């Protein structure tokens, strides 16, 4: 895995990627996810210039569909209400430890996580937001192959793998095979 920091060559800078505000509150479990999501929507109402994304794994959307469909309907309404300002993102199905599972399992995690967002929101997930342990050397190749437009390295948690840290607004993350994807470093 390598990172190409090309701050002098602006022609490679992604110009069509939205800017997102990120929060990290570990809103795990019912009803924390719903409560924290509603807090984010209140902030979007207060600050019309803000943009945000929700890194929620596919398993949670599937669980909400069965156990709290009214909340899932509410979340779907936010895609329209906050068009261009909020969207579900993520990519994995259950926040896997990519360093400990097989490559095939990693691909399935991405496939099922992306499919869950498509099924519940009718939209393609094209921004990969990942947690501390969701990294592997093949990730740029897989994300580029799945038509992701960019990724966000969110945390510095060395125990399970971490994205590269750079003092830059964005980097071009290069995979082992030469695939690249724009990324916001941790």
Secondary structure, DSSP 4 states (H G I P E B T S, - for coil): -EEE--SS-GGGS-SSPPP-B-------STTHHHHHHHHHHHHHHH-TT--EEEE--HHHHHHHHHH-HHHHHHHHHHHHHTTTTEEEEB--SS---TTTS-HHHHHHHHHHHHHHHHHHHSS---EEEE-TT---TTHHHHHHHTT--EEEE----GGG--PPP-SSS-EEEE-TTS-EEEEE--
